Amino acid sequence: MNVKAYLKIKVINEKGKCIYYRRYRSRSFVANFIKMIFSDLSRQSVTLVNTGGSAYSTSGGSALSVTDGSNDNSYGIQIGTGTTAPAITDHSLTQLIPNGTSAGQMQYGAVTVMSPAINTTNNTGYITVTRAFTNNSGGSITVSEVGLVANFSGQNTLIIHDLLPTPITVPNGSTLSIAYEIQIAT
């Protein structure tokens, strides 16, 4: 079985026109991701590192969620301005763009997770996790990194971290839409 993730990025300006769209292959699942799966499947204890950099242990069977609400940047899809290449040991974005309307901030929309799409003809399936970010900061903001943070055992834990091949400038009044599509194939 193969597991892949794709990152879809779209910018819609204040007039509703798409001014940017790209689809990239995500190459940056981090160690926390595989440890979470191992822990839930085996019910064995593992040590993970939360987004604050603190280690914590869990013994599996924990609820895993990425569905954070609006105006909260603690988990779900996050965006940042960092330029450091992701490493398997990453536990947070390099430079998180916080939720808000002040300079350098963007308003975080709610995270949604679409129901699994299963294709029995070609033995594939996928889920899509999406979030919109609105720039009402008064100026343009450049986004260069994206991540997916899960709430696992009550801890916010990075599971995917991507550095964009080309940073995206989001003009004031525009909305950035990010989607992670996680695919399986047999």
N, C-alpha and C positions, 0 to 999 in steps of 0.2 A: 504494500500500500504506500502511496505517496501522499505527503502533506505539503501543501504550498500555501503561501499567502500573497495576495496582490494588494497594492495600495492605489486607490483611485482618488484623484485630486481635481476639484473643480472650483473656479472662482466665478461668482456671479456679481456683476456690478449693481449699483443702486437702481439702474433702469431695468434690471432683470435679464441682461444679456450675459451669456457665458463668455468670459474674456480669457479663460485658461482651462485646459483639460489635459490631464496626463494619466496614464496607467503604468505603474512600475511593479516589478516583481519585488516583494519584500524578501530580504535575505537575512534578516536579523532577529530571528527568535533568540531569546536569551536563556541562560541556564535556568532561571526561575520557572520558565514554561515547562520544560521537560521534567523538572523536579515536581511540579504540581501534578502533572499527569501520573508520574510514578507513584506519588503519595496517595492519590485518589484510587488508582487501580490496585495498589498493593496494601493500602491501609497502614503503610509503614511511615515512620517519622522521617521528615527531612528538615533541613535548615534552609530558609529562604531569606532574602534581604528585601525589606520594604523600601518604598520610595524615599523615606527619610534616612536610609542607610543603616537601619538597625536590623540585626539578625533576629529571626523568630523561628520557632519550631512548630510544625503541624504534623498530625498523624493521619491525615487523609480523611476522606468522607466529608470534606468541608464544602460549603456552598461557594461556587465560583461565579462572580458576577462582574460584568463590565457596564451595566445599564445605569450609569450615573445620571442624575437629573440636570436641569438647566441651571446655569449660573454657578456651577461647581466644577472645579478643575482637579479634584482630588483623585479621581480614577475615570476609567473609560478611555476614549481617544484623547490624547493630549498633543499639543503643538509646542514648538520651541524655536529658539534662535541659535542653538548650539551648532558648532561646526566640527566637533570631534567625531571621528569614525566610530560607529558602534562596536562594542566588544561583548563577548558572550557573558561577561560578568557584570554588565551594566544593571543598575537597579533604579535609575531615574533618567529623565532627559537631562542633557547637559545644561540647558538654560530654558526652563519652562516659561511660556508666555502665560501670565496669570489671567483669571477671569476678571472682567471689569470694563469700564469705558474710559479710563485715564490713559495717558500716553503709554504706549507699549503694551497695552492690554487688549484682549478681545473677549467678547461675550460668548460663553460656551453654551450651546444648545444641549438638549437632552440626547442621550445615546440611545439608539434603537438597534435591536438585533432582529434581523429577518428570520423567519422560519426556515429550516433547512430545505434546500432544493435538491432533490435526488433524481438522477437520471439512470434508470435501470438499463437503458439501451447501451450506454457506454460506460456503465459502472463508475459514475462520478457523483459527487455531491459537494455542496458548499453552503456556508452561511455568510452573511454580510453584516458587519457592524458599522454603523454610520453616525456621524456627528457633524453639525454645522457650527461655524464660528463666525460671528458678525463683528466687523471692525467699526466701532463707533468711537475710536480714540481721538479723532481729529487729525490724524496723519496716517501715512502708509506704514504697514508693518511687514517685515520680511520673515517668512517662515522657512526654516531650513531643516528642521527635524520633526518627526512624528513618532508617537509611541502608543501602545495599547497597554493600559494598566488595569489589572483585575483586582477586585476586592476578594481576597481569599483568606479564610479564617479570620476575618475582621481586619486584615492588613491590606493596604494598597500596595500592589506588587507588579512591577513592570514585567511584561511577557514578550513584547516585541518593541524594538527600537530601530527606526530607520533614519538615515541621513539622506535627504533628497538629493538626487543628482544635480539639480539646479534649484537654488532657492526661489521661492515664490513671493512676489510682492503683492500684498493685498491692500488695494486702495481703501481709504476711508469711505464708509458707507457700503462696502462690498461684503459678501458672504463667502467664506471658504467652506467647502464641503469635503470631508474626508471619509473614505470608506475602506475598511479592511475586509477583503474577501478571503476567507480561509477555505481551501479546497482539499478534498480527498479524492483519490482514485485507486481502483484495484486493478 
